Amino acid sequence: MPAQEHKSIEIIIIIIIIIIIIILGPVYDNEKEKWRVLTNKEIYAVVKTHTETETIRLNRVHLFGHVERMEENRIPQKSIIYEYGSNKAER
């Protein structure tokens, strides 16, 4: 999926979440006996999508898959397979 298309999908999801917040409005919390705004978990349960943390983790795995398939002489691939301490500067 192209990056531009991916960003437009994320923007649409954000707009949908905002609309859901407006539609559902505040909820009454019986335990605290007052009105409150929905939490992110409650909103994501309604929308049935990933939270911000899950999205970041999925994107990291997605990026790692791209780098893993690269040729070994490419800089991103070298940065992953680099072992600390193996390239010490000689004095």
C-alpha positions in Angstrom: 0.0 0.0 0.0 1.5 3.4 -1.0 2.4 5.8 1.9 0.0 8.4 0.6 -2.9 6.0 0.6 -2.0 4.7 4.1 -2.0 8.2 5.5 -5.4 9.0 3.9 -6.8 5.8 5.5 -5.5 6.9 8.9 -7.1 10.4 8.5 -10.4 8.8 7.7 -10.2 6.6 10.8 -9.5 9.7 12.9 -12.5 11.5 11.4 -14.7 8.4 12.1 -13.5 8.4 15.8 -14.3 12.1 16.1 -17.7 11.5 14.7 -18.3 8.6 17.1 -17.3 10.8 20.0 -19.8 13.4 18.9 -22.5 10.9 18.4 -22.0 9.0 21.6 -21.4 12.2 23.6 -20.7 12.1 27.3 -21.6 9.0 29.3 -22.9 8.9 32.8 -20.6 7.1 35.3 -22.8 5.5 38.0 -19.9 4.8 40.3 -18.7 8.4 40.4 -22.2 9.8 39.9 -21.2 12.3 37.2 -20.8 12.7 33.5 -17.5 11.9 31.7 -16.0 11.7 28.3 -15.4 8.3 26.7 -11.9 6.9 27.2 -9.7 5.9 24.2 -10.2 2.2 25.0 -14.0 2.6 24.9 -13.8 4.5 21.6 -11.6 1.8 20.0 -13.9 -0.9 21.3 -16.7 0.8 19.3 -14.6 1.5 16.2 -12.9 -2.0 16.5 -9.5 -0.7 15.4 -6.0 -0.7 16.8 -4.9 1.7 19.5 -1.9 4.1 18.9 0.5 1.7 20.6 -0.7 -1.3 18.6 -0.4 0.7 15.4 3.2 1.7 16.2 4.1 -1.9 17.0 2.6 -3.2 13.8 4.3 -0.5 11.7 7.7 -1.5 13.3 7.1 -5.1 12.4 6.1 -4.1 8.9 9.3 -2.0 8.5 11.5 -4.8 9.9 10.0 -7.1 7.2 11.0 -4.6 4.5 14.5 -4.3 5.9 14.9 -8.0 6.4 14.3 -8.6 2.7 16.8 -6.0 1.5 20.2 -6.9 0.1 22.9 -7.2 2.8 25.0 -4.3 1.4 22.2 -1.7 1.9 22.6 0.7 4.9 19.3 -0.2 6.7 20.2 -3.9 6.5 23.7 -3.2 7.8 22.3 -1.3 10.8 20.2 -4.2 11.9 22.9 -6.9 11.6 25.5 -4.6 13.2 27.0 -6.0 16.4 28.1 -3.5 19.0 31.7 -3.8 19.9 32.7 -5.7 16.8 34.0 -2.6 14.9 36.1 -0.9 17.5 38.4 1.8 16.2 42.1 0.8 16.2 44.5 3.0 18.0 
